[in-house]
Amino acid sequence: MNRDRSLSVDGLMAMLADCEDVWDTPDRSGDPVDILDHGLQVAAVLADRHPHDEELQVAGLVHDIGHYLVPGDEAEHGEHAAAAVRGLLGARVARLVAFHIPAKRYLAAADQEHAAGLSPESARTLTLQGGPMTPEEQAAFQAHPDFIAALALRRADDAGKVVGLRVAGLEHWRPRVERVAAVHAGTSASS
C-alpha cells in the first residue's frame, strides 16, 4: 500500500472503504466490528465529544488502518497507520494515530476503571504493546502537548466497538478529511 506523500483524499477514502469486512485480527477473533465500522464509530464519538477538533475526528477515523496495511502486527499498527497518513493529513493527525497505543498503555496504568473495561482483544494486545506504562513513561507521556487529545482518541477507541451501531457512513467524513488535508497542504506549502 502506498504510504508516502502521494496518498490522496480519494486514495485514503478508497483504503478506508476497503477496510469493510477487514478485522483487527486476521482470524476475526479480535474485536466484534470490522475496521471500517470501528473507525466510523470512533470518529462519531469524537465528533460528539470534540466537535471543534476535526484533526482529532479524522485521526479517529483512520487510527486502525495499520491492521489493513500490515495484518497481524498488533504492536506497531498505530505506527503503520501514522506513516500512511502523515503526508496527507499532517503531523498532528499522524501523532494522534500513533499515540492511540501509548494512550492505552497509559490508561491501563493510571485508570483502573478504564483498564477493567477494555475489550478482551484490547486487554490481550496490551501485553504485546508493552503493558501498562511505568511511572516514568506516564510522566513523559503526560508532558506531550497532544496528551489530552490522545486520551480522548483512546477513550473513543474503546467506546467504538458496538455491533450494529448506526453511525454516519464513510462519505459523511469526506469533507472533514478534505479540510484537514487542505490545511496540512497549506501549512506544508508555506514551510
N, C-alpha and C positions, 0 to 999 in steps of 0.2 A: 504494500500500500504506500502511496506517495505521502511522505512525511516532511516535505520541505516547504519552502516559502510559496510554491506554486499551487498549493491547495486553495481552491476557490470556494466561495459560498455554495455554489451548485455541487461541487465535489464533496464538500462536507455534508450537505443535506442528503446526497446520494449514499454516502457512507453510513449516515445515521439510519436511513431507510433500510439499508442492508442489514442493520442490526436487529430488525424484526425477526423473531424466531432464532436469534443467536443468544446464547446464555453465558453467564459468567463462568461456568464450568463446562468443558466440552461434553461431559456425560449428563448434563442437566440436573446434577444432584445438588446444585447450589441454591441460590435464591429463587423464589417462585415466579418471577416475572422476567421476560426477556430484556435485553439491554436497551432496546428502543423504549419499551414501556417504562422501564425503570428511569431512564433519562427524562422522559416526559413528565413522570410523576415528581421527580426531584426538582425539575425546573418549575413546575406548577407550585410546589410548596415554597420555593424561594421567591417566586413572583408574588405570592400571597404575603409572605413574611418580610420581604425586602423589595417592595415594588419599585424603588428608585435605583436599584443596582442591577442594571442589565448585564454587566460583565459577570456578576455572580450567578445570575439566572442561566446565562449561556454556559458558564462553567458546569453548572448542574446538569444541563442538557447533554454535554459531551464527556463528562468525567469518566465514564466507564468504557469508552471506545477502545481502550487498550486491551480489553478482553477480546474484542473483534480483531484487532491488529496482531496480537501475539497471544493466541489462545493458550490457556493454562499457566500463564505467568502471573500468579497471584501477587507476588511481592512487588513487581515492577509495573503493573498495568497502569498505574497512575502516571508514571514517568513516560510510558509509551504514548499514552493519550496526550500528555502535555507536549511532547515533542511533535506530535502530529498537528496540533492546533496552534502552536506558538507563532508561526509565521503569518497565519491568517488572523488570529484573534488577539494576539499580543501577549506580552509578558505576564500581566496580572492574571488573565484567564488561565494561562498555562500554569502559573504558580498555584492557583487555587485548585486546579485539576490535580496537579502533583501532590498537593497538601491534603487531599481527602484521606490518604492513608495515614500520614503522620497525625492528622486530627483524630482519627480513630484510636491510634495508639495513645494520644494524649488523653482523650476522654475515658479510655479504659483504665487509665491510672488515676485520673483526677475526679471522676464522677461515677461512683459505684452504681448508682441507679441506672445511668445510661449504659454502663458496661453490662449490667444484668439484662438489659433489654435488647442487646444485639441479636440479630437473627442467628440461627445456628450456623449458617455459612460465614457470616462476618466473625463470629466467635472462633470458628475453625481457622480461618485465614489470618486472624490476629497473630497467632504464633509464627506463621510463615512470614509475616510482615514485621517481625521484630518484637512482638509482645508489647505490653504496656510500657510507656516511657518511664525512664528513670527520673528522679527529681531534677537532675542536671539537664536532661533532654527537655523536660517540661519547661524549665526556666528559659532555655534557649528558644523554644517554640513560642512561648508567651511574648518574647521580645520582638517577634517578627511583626511588621506592620499589617500583614494580612491575617494575623492570628484570629481575630473575631470573625472575619468572613469565612475563614477555613472551617471554624467550628460550626458556623451556620450551614455551610455546604455539607459537612459531615452529618449534622442532625437531620437535614433534609434527606440525605442519602439513606439514613436508617429508617426514615419515615416513608420512603418511596418504593415500597416493596409489597404493595397491596394488589392481590389478584382481582381483576375485574374492575378496578377503579377507573372511572371515566374522567379523563382529562383532555384538554385540547390536543389536537393532533400535531404532527410534525410541521406542517405548513404554517400553523399559527405562529411558530417560533422564527420563521424565516426573516421577517422584518427586524427582529431583535438581533439575530445573527448578522444580518446585513449592516445594521447600525454599529454593532461592536466592531465588525471588520472594517467599516469605513473610518471609524475613529482611529483604529490602530493604523490603517493605511495613511491617514493624515498625519499621525504622530511620527510614523516611520519616515514619511517623505520630508518632514521638517527637521529631522535629526541629522 
